[in-house]
Amino acid sequence: MSGLTTAGRVGAVWMDGALVDPAAAHLPVLSFGLHNAACVFEGIRSFGGRPFALSAHVNRLRTSAEAIGIALPWDSTAIADAIETAVAAADFAEAYIRPVVWRGDEVIGIDPTGTTVHLAIAVLAWPKQALDDGKPLRLGLSRWTRPTPTMAPVQAKTSANYLVGSLALAEARAGGFDDALLLDHTGGIAETTGSNIFLVRRGELVTPPAHTFLNGITRQTVLRLAARSGIVTREIRLTPNDLVIADEVFVTGTAVGVRSVGWFRDTAFRADGILTRMLANAYIQLVGTEQGEESPCTASA
Ligand code: PMP
């Protein structure tokens, strides 16, 4: 999946307490967050000016920050209010919201003591269809693996965890794939570079347990939507062999929603199978109507 180009797309930036001119929203070159990856972020979408699953994303921002030793100096209500302020200022029908937390430039070195904590929220216009040409994805297999839980805070949305994802995506693209599947340290299926993966076999929905990768908010929503529709769901360890014999495969994420996978390496799947289509439609309906907040289909990550 391509990145979202930023030129001409940023409608508002809130930074450390107030809306600022997006063109002036810079950070110092010696920012500790830049050099030492002391940085966490979120990706949220808004529909009709309302951010989907806002409290779940704010909770995950907080737990991600805590996982790297950052206590946010704003409570969750203040962060949610700031996000809504920025979304209202941008006034886009559909937007991508990027809250980001990082340590400041007071110290250079490894010990973060003495650094300040910063929060910025950028709101970008969401491009209609531009990130999704509707075609089933082609997934390659990355030579990179997700780290073990003792090597990195694997369930936190830290910038550090995205380095390997960027390398894997570039490699997949060079090989003619849309995205890459990453395994965990045991050889089990983990996730793609920016989404969680599901497969359908014999009418059941199966996905690996989120022990070594991001427990996506879309993943949790889809599991609940499926259970609510009477579909049997299982969270079990899976290997690439399980993928090869699956009836349907799809990925989930804030940016992609529910997206069909048509190929894993040389193996073709039935694209847009029955369950994939059903869950994709249920998800679209949910984000367009209930907005997720009060819905039983979203939970804090
Ligand atoms: N895994 C990775 C590595 C991701 O970047 C994302 C996107 N945030 C996901 C999974 C899916 O998470 P969510 O559904 O919360 O967007």
Boltz pocket constraint, residues with backbone or C-beta under 6 A from the ligand:
constraints:
  - pocket:
      binder: B
      contacts: [[A, 43], [A, 165], [A, 191], [A, 192], [A, 193], [A, 194], [A, 195], [A, 196], [A, 214], [A, 215], [A, 216], [A, 217], [A, 218], [A, 219], [A, 252], [A, 253], [A, 254], [A, 255]]
      max_distance: 6.0
